[in-house]
Amino acid sequence: MTQQQDWDESQRGSRQVTTEIEGHKHPRSNGLAHTLKPRHLSMIALGGVIGAGLLVASSTAILSAGPGVILTYLVAGVLVVLVMRMLGEMASVSPETGSFSAYAGRFIGRWAGTSVGWLYWWYWGVVVGIEATAAANIISTWLPDFPQWVAALVVTLVFLGINLASVRSFGELEFWLSSIKIAAIVVFLMVGLMLIFHIIPNDSATLGNIRGEGHGGFLPFGISGLLAALLPVVFSMFGAEVATIAAGESEHPQQAVRKAVNSVVTRILLFYIGSMIVLLIVVPWDSFTSGTSPFVTALNVAGIGWAGTVMDAIVLTAILSTLNASLYTSSRMAFSLSARKEGPAILAKVSKRGAPAAAIWFSVLLGLICVVLNYTAPDYVFTFLVNSTGALAILFWIVIAVSQLRSRKILLSHGVDVHTVSGVIRMWGFPVVNWIVICALSALLVYMFFAGEQRLLEILTSAVVTVLAVIAGFIVQRRSKISVSAN
């Protein structure tokens, strides 16, 4: 199929209507309710990269790299900002529910859009099951007589009902869940500053901690430590792109995309870099415990003995927020693919409330299967499912970078110059920075081969799922080509 045919198919495949942006037509998915408010999009964008990865798993990254983990967070943060900038350029020209899957189909080839779209659906569908299981584990510590599988089922069904109700219900709940996460980190930063300036008396907080004095120095494990911490840090930041998907159902999608992308820098600097700096000044890096929230460790230093219970509640909130966003994202990708005739037609149906009900049910089913398998076959099937998502986040970012690299030339051939369209976010340093990001992300995938048995298993399992998705993508493209030829 030619690039022109790919473009034409992507433009007419999802029952789209058009609106005008400075003389250029861009599509909006027909049938979905465009009721997300600016405050919903802002909080989805702010909360998109704040989860258990920051609140709990960051302790593992700290122990892997020492105080130098700050450099790791800076490198990962730069990658996230650049990838979001690339996605923001494409999304501000044409805000769509399919987001980078639609752009991959348009600017790389239909096979790419189909493949990466279903991989993205798979990724977030599995995350629904993972987060439901994680939430059930926390609930069971509070209610030991309540079976974990029942808690996981109840949690999943509650969020199923919320997503089925309307996109406004999803947005409202995500707004409040994200607000709690962000408020908790802001409160911690304030308490941390009071510890640093000894407004709260303590014997631990000192600038010597962040230099690693008496604890092996700033880089106790050298460059290898930074690399060991890079993968978990990168994965903890994945999810920022959800805001561009949600923008397709907002009242003013172009403005929503611009605001979400521009806020990424602030989010990374304040919530990730800021938190790490405070943590590493308050507590020596080797005082943290892997798997235990570093925020709890730091608050215990302040003599706040109930910090652990409070943090469990905050972590539960973060997990539920991720579950909510995962089900939303997975269902919208299934809807977009089917609307583009790259999936079952029934998944493109919309309820009277403007929600893609069939796609939501289809997506939650994968999550429920994961929950069941976690209790019936945790050492085999569930482990396979979790590992199958291991390398996909990096792959998605590479696809975004390649799509945007090809987009300007293709858009220009269709009469759209991003330099003349008002309100469009333009990528910095194009195309040199694109190539740098693509090479850096590709190097991360290569590094996974040598980063231990677990990472190797993740990338090999992810490769199996990716190959199957690519084969399916080429089948869809071939059938489309035959259909076009017949007409």
C-alpha positions as CSV (number, residue, x, y, z in Angstrom):
1,M,0.0,0.0,0.0
2,T,1.3,3.4,-0.9
3,Q,1.8,6.2,1.7
4,Q,-1.0,8.1,0.0
5,Q,-3.4,5.2,0.5
6,D,-2.2,4.9,4.2
7,W,-3.0,8.6,4.6
8,D,-6.4,8.3,2.9
9,E,-7.3,5.3,5.0
10,S,-6.3,7.0,8.2
11,Q,-8.4,10.0,7.3
12,R,-11.6,8.2,6.5
13,G,-11.4,5.0,8.6
14,S,-12.9,6.1,11.9
15,R,-16.1,7.9,11.0
16,Q,-14.5,11.2,11.6
17,V,-15.8,14.7,11.4
18,T,-13.6,17.7,10.7
19,T,-13.1,21.1,12.3
20,E,-11.0,24.0,11.1
21,I,-7.7,25.0,12.5
22,E,-6.2,27.9,10.6
23,G,-7.5,26.6,7.3
24,H,-6.3,23.1,8.0
25,K,-8.8,20.3,8.6
26,H,-8.1,17.8,11.3
27,P,-10.2,14.8,12.5
28,R,-12.2,14.3,15.6
29,S,-13.7,10.9,16.4
30,N,-17.4,11.0,15.9
31,G,-19.7,9.6,18.6
32,L,-17.5,10.0,21.6
33,A,-18.6,12.6,24.2
34,H,-16.2,15.5,24.2
35,T,-16.9,16.5,27.8
36,L,-13.5,16.4,29.5
37,K,-12.8,19.8,31.1
38,P,-9.5,21.6,31.1
39,R,-9.1,20.8,34.8
40,H,-9.6,17.1,34.0
41,L,-6.9,17.2,31.3
42,S,-4.5,19.1,33.5
43,M,-4.8,16.6,36.4
44,I,-4.6,13.6,34.0
45,A,-1.4,15.1,32.6
46,L,0.0,15.9,36.1
47,G,-1.0,12.5,37.5
48,G,-0.1,10.5,34.5
49,V,3.5,9.8,35.5
50,I,3.0,9.7,39.3
51,G,2.4,6.2,40.6
52,A,3.9,3.4,42.6
53,G,7.0,3.7,40.5
54,L,7.8,7.0,42.1
55,L,6.2,6.4,45.5
56,V,7.7,2.9,46.2
57,A,9.9,1.5,43.4
58,S,12.2,4.6,43.5
59,S,13.9,3.0,46.5
60,T,15.3,0.3,44.2
61,A,16.6,2.9,41.8
62,I,18.3,4.8,44.7
63,L,20.0,1.7,46.0
64,S,21.2,0.8,42.4
65,A,22.9,4.2,41.8
66,G,23.3,6.0,45.1
67,P,22.9,9.8,45.1
68,G,23.8,9.8,41.4
69,V,20.3,8.5,40.8
70,I,19.5,12.2,40.4
71,L,21.4,12.1,37.1
72,T,19.4,9.1,36.0
73,Y,16.2,10.9,36.7
74,L,17.5,13.9,34.7
75,V,18.3,11.7,31.7
76,A,15.0,9.9,31.8
77,G,13.2,13.1,32.3
78,V,14.8,14.7,29.2
79,L,13.8,11.6,27.2
80,V,10.2,11.9,28.4
81,V,10.0,15.7,27.7
82,L,11.4,15.2,24.1
83,V,9.1,12.3,23.3
84,M,6.1,14.2,24.6
85,R,7.2,17.2,22.5
86,M,7.2,15.1,19.4
87,L,3.8,13.6,20.2
88,G,2.6,17.0,21.1
89,E,3.4,18.4,17.6
90,M,1.4,15.6,15.9
91,A,-1.4,15.8,18.4
92,S,-1.8,19.6,18.2
93,V,-2.1,19.3,14.4
94,S,-4.6,16.5,14.7
95,P,-5.9,15.6,18.2
96,E,-7.2,12.0,18.0
97,T,-8.3,9.3,20.5
98,G,-6.0,6.9,18.7
99,S,-3.0,9.2,19.4
100,F,0.3,7.8,18.3
101,S,-1.2,4.7,16.9
102,A,-3.2,6.8,14.4
103,Y,0.0,8.9,13.6
104,A,2.1,5.7,13.1
105,G,-0.5,4.5,10.6
106,R,-0.4,7.8,8.8
107,F,3.3,8.5,8.8
108,I,5.0,5.1,8.9
109,G,2.4,2.7,7.4
110,R,-0.9,1.2,8.2
111,W,0.8,-2.0,9.5
112,A,2.6,0.1,12.0
113,G,-0.5,1.9,13.3
114,T,-2.3,-1.4,13.7
115,S,0.6,-3.2,15.3
116,V,1.5,-0.5,17.9
117,G,-2.2,0.2,18.6
118,W,-2.9,-3.4,19.6
119,L,0.3,-3.6,21.5
120,Y,-0.7,-0.5,23.4
121,W,-4.1,-2.0,24.1
122,W,-2.4,-5.2,25.3
123,Y,0.0,-3.2,27.5
124,W,-2.7,-1.2,29.4
125,G,-5.1,-4.2,29.5
126,V,-2.4,-6.2,31.4
127,V,-1.7,-3.2,33.6
128,V,-5.4,-3.2,34.7
129,G,-4.9,-6.7,36.0
130,I,-1.5,-5.9,37.6
131,E,-2.9,-2.8,39.4
132,A,-6.0,-4.6,40.6
133,T,-3.8,-7.3,42.1
134,A,-1.6,-4.6,43.7
135,A,-4.6,-2.8,45.2
136,A,-6.0,-6.1,46.5
137,N,-2.6,-6.8,48.3
138,I,-2.8,-3.5,50.2
139,I,-6.5,-4.0,51.0
140,S,-5.8,-7.4,52.3
141,T,-3.3,-6.0,54.9
142,W,-6.2,-3.9,56.3
143,L,-8.8,-6.6,55.9
144,P,-7.0,-9.9,56.3
145,D,-10.2,-12.0,56.3
146,F,-11.2,-10.5,52.9
147,P,-10.0,-12.8,50.1
148,Q,-7.5,-11.0,47.8
149,W,-9.2,-12.3,44.6
150,V,-12.5,-10.8,45.8
151,A,-10.9,-7.5,46.5
152,A,-9.3,-7.4,43.0
153,L,-12.6,-8.3,41.4
154,V,-14.5,-5.7,43.3
155,V,-12.0,-3.0,42.5
156,T,-12.0,-3.9,38.8
157,L,-15.8,-3.9,38.6
158,V,-16.1,-0.6,40.3
159,F,-13.8,1.1,37.8
160,L,-15.6,-0.7,35.0
161,G,-18.9,0.9,36.1
162,I,-17.3,4.3,36.3
163,N,-15.8,4.1,32.8
164,L,-19.1,2.8,31.4
165,A,-21.0,5.6,32.9
166,S,-19.4,8.4,30.9
167,V,-16.0,9.9,30.0
168,R,-16.9,12.7,32.4
169,S,-17.1,10.1,35.3
170,F,-13.7,8.9,34.4
171,G,-12.3,12.4,34.2
172,E,-13.8,13.5,37.5
173,L,-12.5,10.4,39.4
174,E,-9.1,10.8,37.8
175,F,-9.1,14.4,38.8
176,W,-9.6,13.6,42.5
177,L,-7.3,10.6,42.6
178,S,-4.5,12.6,40.9
179,S,-5.2,15.5,43.2
180,I,-4.5,13.3,46.2
181,K,-1.3,12.0,44.8
182,I,0.0,15.4,43.9
183,A,-1.1,16.9,47.2
184,A,0.7,14.1,49.1
185,I,4.0,14.8,47.3
186,V,3.7,18.6,47.8
187,V,3.1,18.0,51.5
188,F,6.1,15.7,51.6
189,L,8.3,18.3,49.8
190,M,7.2,20.9,52.4
191,V,8.0,18.6,55.3
192,G,11.3,17.6,53.7
193,L,12.3,21.3,53.4
194,M,11.5,21.8,57.1
195,L,13.7,18.8,57.9
196,I,16.5,20.2,55.7
197,F,16.4,23.6,57.3
198,H,15.9,21.9,60.7
199,I,12.6,23.6,61.4
200,I,11.7,20.1,62.4
201,P,14.5,19.0,64.6
202,N,16.5,16.0,63.3
203,D,20.1,14.6,63.2
204,S,19.9,13.2,59.7
205,A,19.4,15.9,57.1
206,T,22.6,17.3,55.7
207,L,24.1,18.2,52.3
208,G,26.7,15.6,52.9
209,N,24.1,12.9,52.3
210,I,23.6,14.0,48.7
211,R,27.3,14.0,48.2
212,G,27.5,10.5,49.6
213,E,30.0,11.4,52.3
214,G,30.9,8.4,54.3
215,H,28.6,6.2,52.1
216,G,30.7,5.6,49.0
217,G,30.4,9.0,47.3
218,F,28.1,10.5,44.8
219,L,28.5,7.5,42.4
220,P,29.2,4.5,44.6
221,F,28.7,2.0,41.8
222,G,30.0,4.2,39.0
223,I,28.3,4.4,35.5
224,S,27.0,0.9,35.8
225,G,24.9,1.9,38.7
226,L,23.3,4.7,36.7
227,L,22.5,2.3,33.9
228,A,21.1,-0.2,36.3
229,A,18.7,2.5,37.7
230,L,17.8,3.9,34.3
231,L,15.4,1.2,33.2
232,P,13.1,1.2,36.3
233,V,13.2,5.0,36.2
234,V,12.2,5.2,32.6
235,F,9.4,2.7,33.2
236,S,8.1,4.7,36.2
237,M,7.7,7.8,33.9
238,F,5.8,6.0,31.2
239,G,2.1,7.2,30.9
240,A,2.5,10.9,30.1
241,E,1.1,10.2,26.7
242,V,-2.3,9.3,28.1
243,A,-3.1,13.0,28.2
244,T,-2.9,13.2,24.4
245,I,-5.4,10.3,24.1
246,A,-7.8,12.0,26.6
247,A,-7.5,15.3,24.7
248,G,-9.5,13.7,21.8
249,E,-12.5,13.7,24.1
250,S,-12.0,17.2,25.5
251,E,-13.9,20.3,24.7
252,H,-10.9,22.1,23.2
253,P,-8.4,19.4,22.1
254,Q,-5.7,21.5,20.6
255,Q,-5.4,23.8,23.7
256,A,-5.6,20.7,26.0
257,V,-2.7,19.0,24.1
258,R,-0.6,22.2,24.3
259,K,-1.1,22.6,28.0
260,A,-0.5,19.0,28.8
261,V,2.8,18.8,26.8
262,N,4.1,22.1,28.2
263,S,3.5,21.0,31.8
264,V,5.7,17.9,31.4
265,V,8.9,19.8,32.2
266,T,7.4,21.2,35.4
267,R,6.1,17.8,36.5
268,I,9.5,16.1,35.9
269,L,11.5,18.9,37.7
270,L,9.1,19.2,40.7
271,F,7.8,15.8,41.4
272,Y,10.7,13.5,40.3
273,I,13.9,15.6,40.5
274,G,12.6,17.6,43.5
275,S,11.5,14.6,45.4
276,M,14.8,12.8,44.8
277,I,16.9,15.8,45.9
278,V,14.9,16.2,49.1
279,L,15.0,12.4,49.9
280,L,18.8,12.2,49.4
281,I,19.5,15.2,51.6
282,V,17.2,14.0,54.4
283,V,18.4,10.4,54.5
284,P,21.7,8.7,53.5
285,W,21.1,6.7,50.3
286,D,22.0,3.4,51.8
287,S,19.4,3.8,54.6
288,F,16.6,3.1,52.2
289,T,15.1,-0.4,51.8
290,S,14.2,-1.9,48.4
291,G,10.4,-2.3,48.1
292,T,9.8,0.1,51.0
293,S,8.6,3.6,50.1
294,P,11.6,6.0,50.4
295,F,9.0,8.7,51.4
296,V,8.1,6.5,54.5
297,T,11.7,6.1,55.4
298,A,12.3,9.9,55.3
299,L,9.1,10.6,57.3
300,N,10.1,8.1,59.9
301,V,13.3,10.2,60.4
302,A,11.0,13.1,61.2
303,G,9.4,11.0,63.9
304,I,6.1,10.6,62.1
305,G,5.4,7.1,63.2
306,W,2.1,6.8,61.3
307,A,3.7,7.7,58.0
308,G,3.7,4.0,56.8
309,T,-0.1,3.7,57.1
310,V,-0.7,7.1,55.5
311,M,1.7,6.2,52.6
312,D,-0.1,2.8,52.1
313,A,-3.3,4.8,51.6
314,I,-1.6,7.2,49.2
315,V,0.0,4.3,47.3
316,L,-3.4,2.7,47.0
317,T,-4.8,5.9,45.6
318,A,-2.0,6.0,43.1
319,I,-2.6,2.4,42.1
320,L,-6.4,3.0,41.7
321,S,-5.6,6.1,39.6
322,T,-3.4,4.0,37.3
323,L,-6.0,1.3,37.1
324,N,-8.7,3.9,36.1
325,A,-6.4,5.5,33.5
326,S,-5.3,2.0,32.2
327,L,-8.9,0.9,31.5
328,Y,-9.7,4.2,29.9
329,T,-6.6,4.2,27.7
330,S,-6.9,0.5,26.7
331,S,-10.5,0.9,25.7
332,R,-10.0,4.1,23.7
333,M,-7.2,2.5,21.7
334,A,-9.4,-0.5,20.9
335,F,-12.2,1.9,19.9
336,S,-9.9,3.9,17.7
337,L,-8.4,0.8,16.0
338,S,-11.9,-0.6,15.3
339,A,-13.2,2.8,14.0
340,R,-10.2,2.7,11.6
341,K,-11.3,-0.8,10.5
342,E,-8.3,-2.4,12.1
343,G,-10.3,-4.3,14.7
344,P,-13.8,-5.8,15.3
345,A,-16.5,-3.3,14.2
346,I,-18.5,-3.9,17.4
347,L,-15.7,-2.2,19.4
348,A,-16.4,1.1,17.6
349,K,-20.0,1.3,18.9
350,V,-20.7,4.1,21.3
351,S,-23.4,4.2,24.0
352,K,-26.0,6.9,24.5
353,R,-23.7,8.5,27.0
354,G,-20.9,8.8,24.5
355,A,-18.8,6.0,25.9
356,P,-17.3,3.1,23.8
357,A,-19.1,0.4,26.0
358,A,-18.0,-2.6,23.9
359,A,-14.4,-1.5,23.9
360,I,-14.5,-1.0,27.6
361,W,-15.9,-4.4,28.3
362,F,-13.3,-5.9,25.9
363,S,-10.5,-4.2,27.7
364,V,-11.6,-5.0,31.2
365,L,-11.9,-8.7,30.2
366,L,-8.1,-8.8,29.6
367,G,-7.6,-7.3,33.0
368,L,-9.9,-9.8,34.7
369,I,-8.1,-12.7,33.0
370,C,-4.8,-11.3,34.4
371,V,-6.4,-11.1,37.9
372,V,-7.6,-14.7,37.7
373,L,-4.3,-16.0,36.3
374,N,-2.4,-14.2,39.1
375,Y,-4.1,-16.5,41.6
376,T,-4.3,-19.7,39.6
377,A,-1.0,-19.7,37.7
378,P,1.2,-16.9,39.1
379,D,4.5,-18.6,38.3
380,Y,3.7,-19.3,34.7
381,V,1.0,-17.5,32.7
382,F,0.7,-14.4,34.8
383,T,4.5,-14.0,34.9
384,F,4.5,-14.3,31.1
385,L,1.8,-11.6,30.8
386,V,3.8,-9.2,33.1
387,N,7.0,-9.8,31.2
388,S,5.3,-9.3,27.9
389,T,4.9,-5.6,28.7
390,G,8.5,-5.1,29.8
391,A,10.1,-3.5,26.8
392,L,6.9,-2.2,25.1
393,A,7.1,1.3,26.8
394,I,10.5,2.0,25.1
395,L,9.1,0.6,21.8
396,F,6.1,3.0,21.9
397,W,8.5,6.0,22.4
398,I,10.6,4.9,19.5
399,V,7.5,4.7,17.3
400,I,6.5,8.2,18.4
401,A,9.9,9.6,17.5
402,V,9.9,7.9,14.1
403,S,6.4,9.0,13.3
404,Q,7.2,12.6,14.0
405,L,10.4,12.4,12.1
406,R,8.4,11.4,9.0
407,S,5.4,13.6,9.7
408,R,6.5,17.0,8.5
409,K,7.4,15.9,5.0
410,I,4.1,14.0,4.6
411,L,2.0,16.8,6.0
412,L,3.7,19.2,3.7
413,S,2.9,17.0,0.7
414,H,-0.8,17.4,1.8
415,G,-0.6,21.2,2.1
416,V,0.1,21.4,5.8
417,D,3.2,23.3,7.0
418,V,3.5,23.0,10.8
419,H,5.5,26.2,10.9
420,T,2.5,28.2,9.6
421,V,-0.3,26.5,11.6
422,S,-1.2,28.6,14.7
423,G,-1.2,26.9,18.1
424,V,0.9,23.9,17.0
425,I,3.7,22.7,19.3
426,R,6.8,22.3,17.3
427,M,9.6,19.9,18.1
428,W,12.9,21.3,19.1
429,G,16.1,20.6,17.1
430,F,14.2,18.7,14.4
431,P,15.4,16.3,12.9
432,V,18.7,15.9,14.8
433,V,17.1,15.6,18.2
434,N,14.7,12.9,16.8
435,W,17.7,10.8,15.7
436,I,19.4,11.2,19.1
437,V,16.3,10.1,21.0
438,I,15.8,7.1,18.6
439,C,19.4,6.0,19.1
440,A,19.2,6.4,22.9
441,L,16.0,4.5,23.2
442,S,17.3,1.7,20.9
443,A,20.4,1.5,23.0
444,L,18.2,1.0,26.1
445,L,16.6,-2.0,24.3
446,V,20.0,-3.4,23.6
447,Y,21.1,-2.8,27.2
448,M,18.1,-4.9,28.4
449,F,19.8,-8.0,26.8
450,F,22.7,-7.6,29.3
451,A,20.9,-6.2,32.3
452,G,20.2,-9.5,34.0
453,E,18.1,-12.6,33.5
454,Q,14.8,-10.8,34.4
455,R,15.3,-8.0,31.9
456,L,16.4,-10.5,29.2
457,L,13.2,-12.5,29.9
458,E,11.1,-9.3,29.6
459,I,12.6,-8.2,26.3
460,L,12.3,-11.7,24.8
461,T,8.7,-12.1,25.9
462,S,7.9,-8.6,24.7
463,A,9.5,-9.5,21.4
464,V,7.1,-12.5,20.9
465,V,4.0,-10.3,21.5
466,T,5.5,-7.6,19.2
467,V,6.1,-10.1,16.3
468,L,2.5,-11.3,16.6
469,A,1.2,-7.8,16.5
470,V,3.4,-6.8,13.5
471,I,2.2,-9.9,11.6
472,A,-1.4,-8.9,12.3
473,G,-0.6,-5.4,11.1
474,F,0.6,-6.6,7.8
475,I,-2.4,-8.8,7.4
476,V,-4.7,-5.8,8.0
477,Q,-2.7,-3.7,5.5
478,R,-2.8,-6.5,2.8
479,R,-6.5,-7.0,3.2
480,S,-7.0,-3.2,2.9
481,K,-4.9,-3.1,-0.2
482,I,-6.9,-5.9,-1.8
483,S,-10.1,-4.1,-0.9
484,V,-8.9,-0.8,-2.4
485,S,-7.8,-2.6,-5.6
486,A,-11.2,-4.3,-5.9
487,N,-12.9,-0.9,-5.7
